[in-house]
Structure formats: C-alpha cells, structure tokens
C-alpha cells in the first residue's frame, strides 16, 4: 500500500479526480499532509493498534526512574499506554521466571508515602507520560520499590501505533481491514480541505471500516478466580456434577 495510491483513490472517492486522472504535485503534497495527520491521530486510538511490543529492560540496583522513548533509558518509541508489566527477578537463571506486577495510576502513585523505598523485589511501576526534552518526547517509568539487587529485569507490554506514509512512494503492508479503514477515513478527512461536498454515506462507510479493525484489535482481559477457590471439588457446569 502506497500513500500515492491512497491519495489518488481518496480524491476520486470525493469527486476531485475523475477516473484515470492523477493528482497534481501540489494536490498530492497537500493530501499527503492530511494523510500523515490522520495517521498521527490514530496513534491516540488504542484500538487502531494491532501490535503489542514486549520490551525487556535490565534494571540498575539503586535506580528508581528510567526514561522511555527514542534515545531514552528504555529506547523504544514512547508508548501512549503500557498494557501490562512484569519483573524477572533473576535473569541469570536457566529458566527465568516472569512475575506480573501492577501498573499504578496517578492516584496510586500519589498515595505511595515513601517513594524512595528500596527492596529485593518490585511490585509495581508508575508511568509518567509527560517528560519532554528539547529534541524528543519521552516518558518516565518509576519502579516501586527501587530494586537493590542485581540481575533483575523489567518487562513491558505496550501497544505500537501504526506508522508509515512518510512519502508518496514507499510501500507498506498492514493486516486485513486496514486498507479499507485508511481509504474511507482518509477520503472523509479530504472533503473539507479540497472543498468537496460532505457525503453522509462516506461517514457511514468510514465508521464501519474503522469499527472492523477495532473489533479485530480488542484483547479482552480474562477474569480469573483464585486457584484455591476453583480447584478440585468444585461444581462443573458442563457436566452437571462435582469434580
């Protein structure tokens, strides 16, 4: 999928181009800016993201805070969300064990009385998304308590924003449903800048296409009971008897 193809089809969709016509260089550049702006907006929509990135960071004894973002201590694109977090207490073990930990909200972090507490195990992290440098935007991951032993790793699971269309000619590949979503969302966004009449059917098609990829990107969280409560001896609703 190329930006140039999306631009051509989008302008045809709203009636600016006839079948067989191509956009002028000026119109193509203006349309590319609209497309890039739409893609940037998708970065704030959790359900447009199909990839979940697993990042492992070796922690330093006595260090609580780690910047996250391009060029930071955790050198990945700054995530809008962190879905899950875990800790590996001994990365040198033959079979390292990954233990889930909590992700504190702002209220949880504010309620922590002693934020400099250190210990041999981490039970939570807090993600402050608002740390900026002059060159780039980074967040800060604060661990709690601060680890005071070696060979400990933090594991983060973060959704990755859809990226692409940096120029008109680069080719990109996306999962099923994305071509439709790009086409209709982009054509919808082109209407006003190119002074095309607003098409109510296009709005419906756009909403349907985006809902389709959002449905595919949902990752429901399972409700699990305590093993002590759901172990042997419980009532089995499938067989109608007791285990």
Biotite code that builds the C-alpha atoms (Angstrom):
import biotite.structure as struc

atoms = struc.array([
    struc.Atom([0.000, 0.000, 0.000], chain_id="A", res_id=1, res_name="UNK", atom_name="CA", element="C"),
    struc.Atom([1.450, 3.375, -1.072], chain_id="A", res_id=2, res_name="UNK", atom_name="CA", element="C"),
    struc.Atom([0.439, 6.859, 0.011], chain_id="A", res_id=3, res_name="UNK", atom_name="CA", element="C"),
    struc.Atom([0.229, 7.869, -3.672], chain_id="A", res_id=4, res_name="UNK", atom_name="CA", element="C"),
    struc.Atom([-2.380, 5.185, -4.326], chain_id="A", res_id=5, res_name="UNK", atom_name="CA", element="C"),
    struc.Atom([-4.386, 6.184, -1.259], chain_id="A", res_id=6, res_name="UNK", atom_name="CA", element="C"),
    struc.Atom([-4.274, 9.825, -2.333], chain_id="A", res_id=7, res_name="UNK", atom_name="CA", element="C"),
    struc.Atom([-5.471, 9.025, -5.847], chain_id="A", res_id=8, res_name="UNK", atom_name="CA", element="C"),
    struc.Atom([-8.325, 6.795, -4.670], chain_id="A", res_id=9, res_name="UNK", atom_name="CA", element="C"),
    struc.Atom([-9.279, 9.217, -1.880], chain_id="A", res_id=10, res_name="UNK", atom_name="CA", element="C"),
    struc.Atom([-9.538, 12.159, -4.257], chain_id="A", res_id=11, res_name="UNK", atom_name="CA", element="C"),
    struc.Atom([-11.545, 10.000, -6.662], chain_id="A", res_id=12, res_name="UNK", atom_name="CA", element="C"),
    struc.Atom([-13.840, 8.960, -3.803], chain_id="A", res_id=13, res_name="UNK", atom_name="CA", element="C"),
    struc.Atom([-14.778, 12.585, -3.073], chain_id="A", res_id=14, res_name="UNK", atom_name="CA", element="C"),
    struc.Atom([-15.053, 13.542, -6.745], chain_id="A", res_id=15, res_name="UNK", atom_name="CA", element="C"),
    struc.Atom([-11.982, 15.780, -7.024], chain_id="A", res_id=16, res_name="UNK", atom_name="CA", element="C"),
    struc.Atom([-10.347, 13.429, -9.549], chain_id="A", res_id=17, res_name="UNK", atom_name="CA", element="C"),
    struc.Atom([-12.098, 11.628, -12.375], chain_id="A", res_id=18, res_name="UNK", atom_name="CA", element="C"),
    struc.Atom([-11.329, 8.011, -13.250], chain_id="A", res_id=19, res_name="UNK", atom_name="CA", element="C"),
    struc.Atom([-7.883, 7.850, -14.856], chain_id="A", res_id=20, res_name="UNK", atom_name="CA", element="C"),
    struc.Atom([-6.739, 11.286, -13.649], chain_id="A", res_id=21, res_name="UNK", atom_name="CA", element="C"),
    struc.Atom([-3.775, 11.765, -11.328], chain_id="A", res_id=22, res_name="UNK", atom_name="CA", element="C"),
    struc.Atom([-3.250, 14.384, -8.648], chain_id="A", res_id=23, res_name="UNK", atom_name="CA", element="C"),
    struc.Atom([-1.031, 17.369, -9.366], chain_id="A", res_id=24, res_name="UNK", atom_name="CA", element="C"),
    struc.Atom([2.210, 17.534, -7.330], chain_id="A", res_id=25, res_name="UNK", atom_name="CA", element="C"),
    struc.Atom([0.740, 20.342, -5.216], chain_id="A", res_id=26, res_name="UNK", atom_name="CA", element="C"),
    struc.Atom([-2.507, 18.457, -4.542], chain_id="A", res_id=27, res_name="UNK", atom_name="CA", element="C"),
    struc.Atom([-0.567, 15.270, -3.786], chain_id="A", res_id=28, res_name="UNK", atom_name="CA", element="C"),
    struc.Atom([1.587, 17.087, -1.234], chain_id="A", res_id=29, res_name="UNK", atom_name="CA", element="C"),
    struc.Atom([-1.433, 18.711, 0.427], chain_id="A", res_id=30, res_name="UNK", atom_name="CA", element="C"),
    struc.Atom([-3.214, 15.344, 0.564], chain_id="A", res_id=31, res_name="UNK", atom_name="CA", element="C"),
    struc.Atom([-0.111, 13.652, 1.989], chain_id="A", res_id=32, res_name="UNK", atom_name="CA", element="C"),
    struc.Atom([-0.123, 16.132, 4.894], chain_id="A", res_id=33, res_name="UNK", atom_name="CA", element="C"),
    struc.Atom([-3.762, 15.234, 5.608], chain_id="A", res_id=34, res_name="UNK", atom_name="CA", element="C"),
    struc.Atom([-2.930, 11.517, 5.477], chain_id="A", res_id=35, res_name="UNK", atom_name="CA", element="C"),
    struc.Atom([0.007, 11.916, 7.871], chain_id="A", res_id=36, res_name="UNK", atom_name="CA", element="C"),
    struc.Atom([-2.148, 13.952, 10.241], chain_id="A", res_id=37, res_name="UNK", atom_name="CA", element="C"),
    struc.Atom([-4.801, 11.220, 10.243], chain_id="A", res_id=38, res_name="UNK", atom_name="CA", element="C"),
    struc.Atom([-2.173, 8.585, 10.971], chain_id="A", res_id=39, res_name="UNK", atom_name="CA", element="C"),
    struc.Atom([-0.875, 10.695, 13.857], chain_id="A", res_id=40, res_name="UNK", atom_name="CA", element="C"),
    struc.Atom([-4.412, 10.889, 15.252], chain_id="A", res_id=41, res_name="UNK", atom_name="CA", element="C"),
    struc.Atom([-4.696, 7.100, 15.045], chain_id="A", res_id=42, res_name="UNK", atom_name="CA", element="C"),
    struc.Atom([-1.761, 6.984, 17.478], chain_id="A", res_id=43, res_name="UNK", atom_name="CA", element="C"),
    struc.Atom([-4.157, 8.205, 20.173], chain_id="A", res_id=44, res_name="UNK", atom_name="CA", element="C"),
    struc.Atom([-6.683, 5.440, 19.399], chain_id="A", res_id=45, res_name="UNK", atom_name="CA", element="C"),
    struc.Atom([-5.802, 2.263, 21.285], chain_id="A", res_id=46, res_name="UNK", atom_name="CA", element="C"),
    struc.Atom([-7.971, 0.019, 19.119], chain_id="A", res_id=47, res_name="UNK", atom_name="CA", element="C"),
    struc.Atom([-6.259, 1.029, 15.865], chain_id="A", res_id=48, res_name="UNK", atom_name="CA", element="C"),
    struc.Atom([-3.062, -0.664, 17.121], chain_id="A", res_id=49, res_name="UNK", atom_name="CA", element="C"),
    struc.Atom([-2.571, -4.292, 16.106], chain_id="A", res_id=50, res_name="UNK", atom_name="CA", element="C"),
    struc.Atom([0.928, -4.880, 17.519], chain_id="A", res_id=51, res_name="UNK", atom_name="CA", element="C"),
    struc.Atom([1.855, -5.421, 21.171], chain_id="A", res_id=52, res_name="UNK", atom_name="CA", element="C"),
    struc.Atom([5.569, -4.894, 21.811], chain_id="A", res_id=53, res_name="UNK", atom_name="CA", element="C"),
    struc.Atom([7.401, -6.843, 24.537], chain_id="A", res_id=54, res_name="UNK", atom_name="CA", element="C"),
    struc.Atom([10.391, -4.863, 25.854], chain_id="A", res_id=55, res_name="UNK", atom_name="CA", element="C"),
    struc.Atom([12.909, -6.171, 28.400], chain_id="A", res_id=56, res_name="UNK", atom_name="CA", element="C"),
    struc.Atom([14.992, -3.676, 30.390], chain_id="A", res_id=57, res_name="UNK", atom_name="CA", element="C"),
    struc.Atom([17.821, -4.634, 32.751], chain_id="A", res_id=58, res_name="UNK", atom_name="CA", element="C"),
    struc.Atom([17.409, -2.633, 35.964], chain_id="A", res_id=59, res_name="UNK", atom_name="CA", element="C"),
    struc.Atom([20.240, -0.982, 37.874], chain_id="A", res_id=60, res_name="UNK", atom_name="CA", element="C"),
    struc.Atom([20.426, -1.503, 41.615], chain_id="A", res_id=61, res_name="UNK", atom_name="CA", element="C"),
    struc.Atom([19.560, 1.745, 43.387], chain_id="A", res_id=62, res_name="UNK", atom_name="CA", element="C"),
    struc.Atom([17.925, 3.370, 40.327], chain_id="A", res_id=63, res_name="UNK", atom_name="CA", element="C"),
    struc.Atom([14.197, 4.073, 40.525], chain_id="A", res_id=64, res_name="UNK", atom_name="CA", element="C"),
    struc.Atom([13.428, 6.093, 37.373], chain_id="A", res_id=65, res_name="UNK", atom_name="CA", element="C"),
    struc.Atom([14.027, 5.226, 33.704], chain_id="A", res_id=66, res_name="UNK", atom_name="CA", element="C"),
    struc.Atom([13.177, 7.441, 30.734], chain_id="A", res_id=67, res_name="UNK", atom_name="CA", element="C"),
    struc.Atom([11.254, 5.746, 27.951], chain_id="A", res_id=68, res_name="UNK", atom_name="CA", element="C"),
    struc.Atom([11.256, 6.987, 24.362], chain_id="A", res_id=69, res_name="UNK", atom_name="CA", element="C"),
    struc.Atom([13.653, 7.313, 21.439], chain_id="A", res_id=70, res_name="UNK", atom_name="CA", element="C"),
    struc.Atom([17.154, 7.726, 22.888], chain_id="A", res_id=71, res_name="UNK", atom_name="CA", element="C"),
    struc.Atom([15.964, 7.173, 26.468], chain_id="A", res_id=72, res_name="UNK", atom_name="CA", element="C"),
    struc.Atom([16.981, 4.563, 29.030], chain_id="A", res_id=73, res_name="UNK", atom_name="CA", element="C"),
    struc.Atom([14.292, 2.329, 27.538], chain_id="A", res_id=74, res_name="UNK", atom_name="CA", element="C"),
    struc.Atom([14.996, 3.077, 23.883], chain_id="A", res_id=75, res_name="UNK", atom_name="CA", element="C"),
    struc.Atom([11.703, 2.481, 22.086], chain_id="A", res_id=76, res_name="UNK", atom_name="CA", element="C"),
    struc.Atom([9.150, 4.832, 20.573], chain_id="A", res_id=77, res_name="UNK", atom_name="CA", element="C"),
    struc.Atom([7.391, 6.455, 23.519], chain_id="A", res_id=78, res_name="UNK", atom_name="CA", element="C"),
    struc.Atom([4.163, 4.467, 24.085], chain_id="A", res_id=79, res_name="UNK", atom_name="CA", element="C"),
    struc.Atom([0.851, 6.109, 24.855], chain_id="A", res_id=80, res_name="UNK", atom_name="CA", element="C"),
    struc.Atom([-0.098, 3.138, 27.022], chain_id="A", res_id=81, res_name="UNK", atom_name="CA", element="C"),
    struc.Atom([1.557, 0.276, 28.840], chain_id="A", res_id=82, res_name="UNK", atom_name="CA", element="C"),
    struc.Atom([-0.892, -2.614, 28.894], chain_id="A", res_id=83, res_name="UNK", atom_name="CA", element="C"),
    struc.Atom([0.984, -4.980, 31.200], chain_id="A", res_id=84, res_name="UNK", atom_name="CA", element="C"),
    struc.Atom([4.223, -5.162, 33.161], chain_id="A", res_id=85, res_name="UNK", atom_name="CA", element="C"),
    struc.Atom([6.263, -7.985, 34.708], chain_id="A", res_id=86, res_name="UNK", atom_name="CA", element="C"),
    struc.Atom([9.547, -8.463, 36.516], chain_id="A", res_id=87, res_name="UNK", atom_name="CA", element="C"),
    struc.Atom([12.203, -11.149, 36.076], chain_id="A", res_id=88, res_name="UNK", atom_name="CA", element="C"),
    struc.Atom([13.921, -11.464, 39.442], chain_id="A", res_id=89, res_name="UNK", atom_name="CA", element="C"),
    struc.Atom([16.951, -13.451, 38.257], chain_id="A", res_id=90, res_name="UNK", atom_name="CA", element="C"),
    struc.Atom([17.779, -13.056, 34.572], chain_id="A", res_id=91, res_name="UNK", atom_name="CA", element="C"),
    struc.Atom([20.841, -15.320, 35.005], chain_id="A", res_id=92, res_name="UNK", atom_name="CA", element="C"),
    struc.Atom([18.685, -18.343, 35.892], chain_id="A", res_id=93, res_name="UNK", atom_name="CA", element="C"),
    struc.Atom([18.461, -21.230, 33.434], chain_id="A", res_id=94, res_name="UNK", atom_name="CA", element="C"),
    struc.Atom([14.693, -20.791, 33.325], chain_id="A", res_id=95, res_name="UNK", atom_name="CA", element="C"),
    struc.Atom([13.918, -17.178, 34.348], chain_id="A", res_id=96, res_name="UNK", atom_name="CA", element="C"),
    struc.Atom([10.509, -16.673, 35.919], chain_id="A", res_id=97, res_name="UNK", atom_name="CA", element="C"),
    struc.Atom([8.443, -13.679, 34.801], chain_id="A", res_id=98, res_name="UNK", atom_name="CA", element="C"),
    struc.Atom([6.135, -12.349, 37.523], chain_id="A", res_id=99, res_name="UNK", atom_name="CA", element="C"),
    struc.Atom([3.285, -9.922, 36.672], chain_id="A", res_id=100, res_name="UNK", atom_name="CA", element="C"),
    struc.Atom([3.297, -6.643, 38.597], chain_id="A", res_id=101, res_name="UNK", atom_name="CA", element="C"),
    struc.Atom([0.832, -3.763, 38.920], chain_id="A", res_id=102, res_name="UNK", atom_name="CA", element="C"),
    struc.Atom([0.769, -0.575, 36.876], chain_id="A", res_id=103, res_name="UNK", atom_name="CA", element="C"),
    struc.Atom([-0.002, 2.315, 39.220], chain_id="A", res_id=104, res_name="UNK", atom_name="CA", element="C"),
    struc.Atom([-2.415, 5.079, 38.266], chain_id="A", res_id=105, res_name="UNK", atom_name="CA", element="C"),
    struc.Atom([-1.652, 8.703, 39.160], chain_id="A", res_id=106, res_name="UNK", atom_name="CA", element="C"),
    struc.Atom([-3.776, 8.244, 42.281], chain_id="A", res_id=107, res_name="UNK", atom_name="CA", element="C"),
    struc.Atom([-1.941, 5.051, 43.263], chain_id="A", res_id=108, res_name="UNK", atom_name="CA", element="C"),
    struc.Atom([1.424, 6.787, 42.870], chain_id="A", res_id=109, res_name="UNK", atom_name="CA", element="C"),
    struc.Atom([0.276, 9.830, 44.818], chain_id="A", res_id=110, res_name="UNK", atom_name="CA", element="C"),
    struc.Atom([-0.801, 7.517, 47.654], chain_id="A", res_id=111, res_name="UNK", atom_name="CA", element="C"),
    struc.Atom([2.691, 5.999, 47.975], chain_id="A", res_id=112, res_name="UNK", atom_name="CA", element="C"),
    struc.Atom([4.118, 7.625, 51.094], chain_id="A", res_id=113, res_name="UNK", atom_name="CA", element="C"),
    struc.Atom([7.748, 6.530, 50.756], chain_id="A", res_id=114, res_name="UNK", atom_name="CA", element="C"),
    struc.Atom([8.644, 6.659, 47.072], chain_id="A", res_id=115, res_name="UNK", atom_name="CA", element="C"),
    struc.Atom([12.363, 6.054, 47.724], chain_id="A", res_id=116, res_name="UNK", atom_name="CA", element="C"),
    struc.Atom([11.789, 2.683, 49.423], chain_id="A", res_id=117, res_name="UNK", atom_name="CA", element="C"),
    struc.Atom([14.173, 0.003, 48.134], chain_id="A", res_id=118, res_name="UNK", atom_name="CA", element="C"),
    struc.Atom([13.794, -3.771, 48.241], chain_id="A", res_id=119, res_name="UNK", atom_name="CA", element="C"),
    struc.Atom([14.783, -7.000, 46.537], chain_id="A", res_id=120, res_name="UNK", atom_name="CA", element="C"),
    struc.Atom([11.561, -7.226, 44.521], chain_id="A", res_id=121, res_name="UNK", atom_name="CA", element="C"),
    struc.Atom([9.414, -4.802, 42.519], chain_id="A", res_id=122, res_name="UNK", atom_name="CA", element="C"),
    struc.Atom([5.670, -4.907, 42.912], chain_id="A", res_id=123, res_name="UNK", atom_name="CA", element="C"),
    struc.Atom([4.580, -2.045, 40.615], chain_id="A", res_id=124, res_name="UNK", atom_name="CA", element="C"),
    struc.Atom([5.575, 0.650, 38.149], chain_id="A", res_id=125, res_name="UNK", atom_name="CA", element="C"),
    struc.Atom([4.213, 4.127, 37.517], chain_id="A", res_id=126, res_name="UNK", atom_name="CA", element="C"),
    struc.Atom([4.270, 5.591, 34.007], chain_id="A", res_id=127, res_name="UNK", atom_name="CA", element="C"),
    struc.Atom([4.582, 9.381, 33.789], chain_id="A", res_id=128, res_name="UNK", atom_name="CA", element="C"),
    struc.Atom([3.991, 10.167, 30.111], chain_id="A", res_id=129, res_name="UNK", atom_name="CA", element="C"),
    struc.Atom([4.787, 13.862, 30.295], chain_id="A", res_id=130, res_name="UNK", atom_name="CA", element="C"),
    struc.Atom([8.595, 14.126, 30.402], chain_id="A", res_id=131, res_name="UNK", atom_name="CA", element="C"),
    struc.Atom([9.864, 16.095, 27.382], chain_id="A", res_id=132, res_name="UNK", atom_name="CA", element="C"),
    struc.Atom([13.336, 17.014, 26.121], chain_id="A", res_id=133, res_name="UNK", atom_name="CA", element="C"),
    struc.Atom([14.164, 19.709, 23.591], chain_id="A", res_id=134, res_name="UNK", atom_name="CA", element="C"),
    struc.Atom([14.646, 17.086, 20.873], chain_id="A", res_id=135, res_name="UNK", atom_name="CA", element="C"),
    struc.Atom([12.013, 14.462, 21.535], chain_id="A", res_id=136, res_name="UNK", atom_name="CA", element="C"),
    struc.Atom([9.150, 13.399, 23.794], chain_id="A", res_id=137, res_name="UNK", atom_name="CA", element="C"),
    struc.Atom([9.836, 10.792, 26.449], chain_id="A", res_id=138, res_name="UNK", atom_name="CA", element="C"),
    struc.Atom([8.048, 9.382, 29.441], chain_id="A", res_id=139, res_name="UNK", atom_name="CA", element="C"),
    struc.Atom([9.401, 8.157, 32.757], chain_id="A", res_id=140, res_name="UNK", atom_name="CA", element="C"),
    struc.Atom([8.960, 4.712, 34.287], chain_id="A", res_id=141, res_name="UNK", atom_name="CA", element="C"),
    struc.Atom([9.264, 4.736, 38.080], chain_id="A", res_id=142, res_name="UNK", atom_name="CA", element="C"),
    struc.Atom([9.701, 1.368, 39.784], chain_id="A", res_id=143, res_name="UNK", atom_name="CA", element="C"),
    struc.Atom([8.334, 0.639, 43.247], chain_id="A", res_id=144, res_name="UNK", atom_name="CA", element="C"),
    struc.Atom([10.099, -0.238, 45.390], chain_id="A", res_id=145, res_name="UNK", atom_name="CA", element="C"),
    struc.Atom([13.506, 0.658, 43.923], chain_id="A", res_id=146, res_name="UNK", atom_name="CA", element="C"),
    struc.Atom([15.392, -2.558, 43.243], chain_id="A", res_id=147, res_name="UNK", atom_name="CA", element="C"),
    struc.Atom([18.520, -3.119, 45.353], chain_id="A", res_id=148, res_name="UNK", atom_name="CA", element="C"),
    struc.Atom([19.783, -6.389, 43.838], chain_id="A", res_id=149, res_name="UNK", atom_name="CA", element="C"),
    struc.Atom([21.424, -7.414, 40.547], chain_id="A", res_id=150, res_name="UNK", atom_name="CA", element="C"),
    struc.Atom([20.147, -9.426, 37.541], chain_id="A", res_id=151, res_name="UNK", atom_name="CA", element="C"),
    struc.Atom([16.620, -8.012, 37.710], chain_id="A", res_id=152, res_name="UNK", atom_name="CA", element="C"),
    struc.Atom([14.770, -7.172, 34.501], chain_id="A", res_id=153, res_name="UNK", atom_name="CA", element="C"),
    struc.Atom([11.600, -5.202, 33.884], chain_id="A", res_id=154, res_name="UNK", atom_name="CA", element="C"),
    struc.Atom([9.283, -6.427, 31.114], chain_id="A", res_id=155, res_name="UNK", atom_name="CA", element="C"),
    struc.Atom([6.834, -4.023, 29.467], chain_id="A", res_id=156, res_name="UNK", atom_name="CA", element="C"),
    struc.Atom([3.995, -4.843, 27.082], chain_id="A", res_id=157, res_name="UNK", atom_name="CA", element="C"),
    struc.Atom([2.989, -1.760, 25.097], chain_id="A", res_id=158, res_name="UNK", atom_name="CA", element="C"),
    struc.Atom([0.762, -1.262, 22.030], chain_id="A", res_id=159, res_name="UNK", atom_name="CA", element="C"),
    struc.Atom([2.565, 0.128, 18.981], chain_id="A", res_id=160, res_name="UNK", atom_name="CA", element="C"),
    struc.Atom([0.993, 2.960, 16.981], chain_id="A", res_id=161, res_name="UNK", atom_name="CA", element="C"),
    struc.Atom([0.534, 2.349, 13.267], chain_id="A", res_id=162, res_name="UNK", atom_name="CA", element="C"),
    struc.Atom([3.332, 4.044, 11.301], chain_id="A", res_id=163, res_name="UNK", atom_name="CA", element="C"),
    struc.Atom([4.004, 4.753, 7.655], chain_id="A", res_id=164, res_name="UNK", atom_name="CA", element="C"),
    struc.Atom([3.342, 7.058, 4.703], chain_id="A", res_id=165, res_name="UNK", atom_name="CA", element="C"),
    struc.Atom([6.436, 9.221, 5.179], chain_id="A", res_id=166, res_name="UNK", atom_name="CA", element="C"),
    struc.Atom([6.437, 9.870, 1.432], chain_id="A", res_id=167, res_name="UNK", atom_name="CA", element="C"),
    struc.Atom([4.165, 9.122, -1.536], chain_id="A", res_id=168, res_name="UNK", atom_name="CA", element="C"),
    struc.Atom([6.056, 6.108, -2.921], chain_id="A", res_id=169, res_name="UNK", atom_name="CA", element="C"),
    struc.Atom([7.143, 3.834, -0.034], chain_id="A", res_id=170, res_name="UNK", atom_name="CA", element="C"),
    struc.Atom([5.274, 0.524, 0.152], chain_id="A", res_id=171, res_name="UNK", atom_name="CA", element="C"),
    struc.Atom([3.651, -0.595, 3.425], chain_id="A", res_id=172, res_name="UNK", atom_name="CA", element="C"),
    struc.Atom([1.856, -3.779, 4.446], chain_id="A", res_id=173, res_name="UNK", atom_name="CA", element="C"),
    struc.Atom([-0.928, -3.868, 7.042], chain_id="A", res_id=174, res_name="UNK", atom_name="CA", element="C"),
    struc.Atom([-3.278, -6.568, 8.403], chain_id="A", res_id=175, res_name="UNK", atom_name="CA", element="C"),
    struc.Atom([-6.666, -7.309, 6.796], chain_id="A", res_id=176, res_name="UNK", atom_name="CA", element="C"),
    struc.Atom([-9.156, -4.471, 7.078], chain_id="A", res_id=177, res_name="UNK", atom_name="CA", element="C"),
    struc.Atom([-6.619, -1.640, 7.213], chain_id="A", res_id=178, res_name="UNK", atom_name="CA", element="C"),
    struc.Atom([-6.756, -0.744, 3.520], chain_id="A", res_id=179, res_name="UNK", atom_name="CA", element="C"),
    struc.Atom([-10.489, -0.079, 3.766], chain_id="A", res_id=180, res_name="UNK", atom_name="CA", element="C"),
    struc.Atom([-10.065, 1.843, 7.031], chain_id="A", res_id=181, res_name="UNK", atom_name="CA", element="C"),
    struc.Atom([-7.294, 4.026, 5.582], chain_id="A", res_id=182, res_name="UNK", atom_name="CA", element="C"),
    struc.Atom([-9.254, 4.667, 2.394], chain_id="A", res_id=183, res_name="UNK", atom_name="CA", element="C"),
    struc.Atom([-12.537, 5.740, 3.951], chain_id="A", res_id=184, res_name="UNK", atom_name="CA", element="C"),
    struc.Atom([-11.030, 7.629, 6.897], chain_id="A", res_id=185, res_name="UNK", atom_name="CA", element="C"),
    struc.Atom([-8.644, 9.452, 4.577], chain_id="A", res_id=186, res_name="UNK", atom_name="CA", element="C"),
    struc.Atom([-11.315, 10.272, 1.994], chain_id="A", res_id=187, res_name="UNK", atom_name="CA", element="C"),
    struc.Atom([-13.545, 11.559, 4.822], chain_id="A", res_id=188, res_name="UNK", atom_name="CA", element="C"),
    struc.Atom([-10.720, 13.848, 6.014], chain_id="A", res_id=189, res_name="UNK", atom_name="CA", element="C"),
    struc.Atom([-10.033, 15.133, 2.482], chain_id="A", res_id=190, res_name="UNK", atom_name="CA", element="C"),
    struc.Atom([-13.532, 16.503, 1.918], chain_id="A", res_id=191, res_name="UNK", atom_name="CA", element="C"),
    struc.Atom([-13.154, 19.850, 3.650], chain_id="A", res_id=192, res_name="UNK", atom_name="CA", element="C"),
    struc.Atom([-9.562, 20.726, 2.589], chain_id="A", res_id=193, res_name="UNK", atom_name="CA", element="C"),
    struc.Atom([-10.453, 20.007, -1.066], chain_id="A", res_id=194, res_name="UNK", atom_name="CA", element="C"),
    struc.Atom([-13.851, 21.745, -0.823], chain_id="A", res_id=195, res_name="UNK", atom_name="CA", element="C"),
    struc.Atom([-15.803, 18.634, -1.720], chain_id="A", res_id=196, res_name="UNK", atom_name="CA", element="C"),
    struc.Atom([-19.451, 18.321, -0.595], chain_id="A", res_id=197, res_name="UNK", atom_name="CA", element="C"),
    struc.Atom([-19.773, 16.309, 2.604], chain_id="A", res_id=198, res_name="UNK", atom_name="CA", element="C"),
    struc.Atom([-21.054, 12.822, 1.807], chain_id="A", res_id=199, res_name="UNK", atom_name="CA", element="C"),
    struc.Atom([-23.136, 11.208, 4.595], chain_id="A", res_id=200, res_name="UNK", atom_name="CA", element="C"),
    struc.Atom([-22.660, 7.741, 3.071], chain_id="A", res_id=201, res_name="UNK", atom_name="CA", element="C"),
    struc.Atom([-18.892, 8.198, 3.289], chain_id="A", res_id=202, res_name="UNK", atom_name="CA", element="C"),
    struc.Atom([-19.273, 8.862, 7.020], chain_id="A", res_id=203, res_name="UNK", atom_name="CA", element="C"),
    struc.Atom([-21.111, 5.557, 7.443], chain_id="A", res_id=204, res_name="UNK", atom_name="CA", element="C"),
    struc.Atom([-18.504, 3.662, 5.392], chain_id="A", res_id=205, res_name="UNK", atom_name="CA", element="C"),
    struc.Atom([-15.703, 5.250, 7.405], chain_id="A", res_id=206, res_name="UNK", atom_name="CA", element="C"),
    struc.Atom([-17.277, 4.319, 10.742], chain_id="A", res_id=207, res_name="UNK", atom_name="CA", element="C"),
    struc.Atom([-17.897, 0.739, 9.599], chain_id="A", res_id=208, res_name="UNK", atom_name="CA", element="C"),
    struc.Atom([-14.333, 0.286, 8.319], chain_id="A", res_id=209, res_name="UNK", atom_name="CA", element="C"),
    struc.Atom([-12.743, 1.640, 11.499], chain_id="A", res_id=210, res_name="UNK", atom_name="CA", element="C"),
    struc.Atom([-15.078, -0.422, 13.695], chain_id="A", res_id=211, res_name="UNK", atom_name="CA", element="C"),
    struc.Atom([-13.938, -3.534, 11.805], chain_id="A", res_id=212, res_name="UNK", atom_name="CA", element="C"),
    struc.Atom([-10.262, -3.105, 12.676], chain_id="A", res_id=213, res_name="UNK", atom_name="CA", element="C"),
    struc.Atom([-11.110, -2.021, 16.210], chain_id="A", res_id=214, res_name="UNK", atom_name="CA", element="C"),
    struc.Atom([-13.024, -5.253, 16.692], chain_id="A", res_id=215, res_name="UNK", atom_name="CA", element="C"),
    struc.Atom([-10.031, -7.276, 15.480], chain_id="A", res_id=216, res_name="UNK", atom_name="CA", element="C"),
    struc.Atom([-7.670, -5.390, 17.826], chain_id="A", res_id=217, res_name="UNK", atom_name="CA", element="C"),
    struc.Atom([-9.648, -5.955, 21.016], chain_id="A", res_id=218, res_name="UNK", atom_name="CA", element="C"),
    struc.Atom([-7.740, -8.002, 23.575], chain_id="A", res_id=219, res_name="UNK", atom_name="CA", element="C"),
    struc.Atom([-10.203, -8.862, 26.359], chain_id="A", res_id=220, res_name="UNK", atom_name="CA", element="C"),
    struc.Atom([-8.746, -9.348, 29.827], chain_id="A", res_id=221, res_name="UNK", atom_name="CA", element="C"),
    struc.Atom([-9.742, -12.705, 31.287], chain_id="A", res_id=222, res_name="UNK", atom_name="CA", element="C"),
    struc.Atom([-11.426, -12.753, 34.677], chain_id="A", res_id=223, res_name="UNK", atom_name="CA", element="C"),
    struc.Atom([-9.636, -15.425, 36.668], chain_id="A", res_id=224, res_name="UNK", atom_name="CA", element="C"),
    struc.Atom([-10.529, -16.824, 40.038], chain_id="A", res_id=225, res_name="UNK", atom_name="CA", element="C"),
    struc.Atom([-8.120, -17.756, 42.788], chain_id="A", res_id=226, res_name="UNK", atom_name="CA", element="C"),
    struc.Atom([-6.818, -21.303, 42.281], chain_id="A", res_id=227, res_name="UNK", atom_name="CA", element="C"),
    struc.Atom([-7.701, -22.157, 45.869], chain_id="A", res_id=228, res_name="UNK", atom_name="CA", element="C"),
    struc.Atom([-11.331, -21.370, 45.144], chain_id="A", res_id=229, res_name="UNK", atom_name="CA", element="C"),
    struc.Atom([-11.678, -23.055, 41.752], chain_id="A", res_id=230, res_name="UNK", atom_name="CA", element="C"),
    struc.Atom([-9.636, -26.208, 42.298], chain_id="A", res_id=231, res_name="UNK", atom_name="CA", element="C"),
    struc.Atom([-10.803, -29.803, 42.636], chain_id="A", res_id=232, res_name="UNK", atom_name="CA", element="C"),
    struc.Atom([-14.106, -30.461, 44.304], chain_id="A", res_id=233, res_name="UNK", atom_name="CA", element="C"),
    struc.Atom([-15.961, -27.612, 42.598], chain_id="A", res_id=234, res_name="UNK", atom_name="CA", element="C"),
    struc.Atom([-19.217, -27.886, 40.685], chain_id="A", res_id=235, res_name="UNK", atom_name="CA", element="C"),
    struc.Atom([-18.739, -28.471, 36.925], chain_id="A", res_id=236, res_name="UNK", atom_name="CA", element="C"),
    struc.Atom([-21.430, -26.569, 34.985], chain_id="A", res_id=237, res_name="UNK", atom_name="CA", element="C"),
    struc.Atom([-20.627, -28.519, 31.795], chain_id="A", res_id=238, res_name="UNK", atom_name="CA", element="C"),
    struc.Atom([-21.238, -31.996, 33.267], chain_id="A", res_id=239, res_name="UNK", atom_name="CA", element="C"),
    struc.Atom([-23.684, -31.035, 35.971], chain_id="A", res_id=240, res_name="UNK", atom_name="CA", element="C"),
    struc.Atom([-21.642, -32.801, 38.639], chain_id="A", res_id=241, res_name="UNK", atom_name="CA", element="C"),
    struc.Atom([-18.821, -32.226, 41.125], chain_id="A", res_id=242, res_name="UNK", atom_name="CA", element="C"),
    struc.Atom([-15.164, -32.731, 40.282], chain_id="A", res_id=243, res_name="UNK", atom_name="CA", element="C"),
])
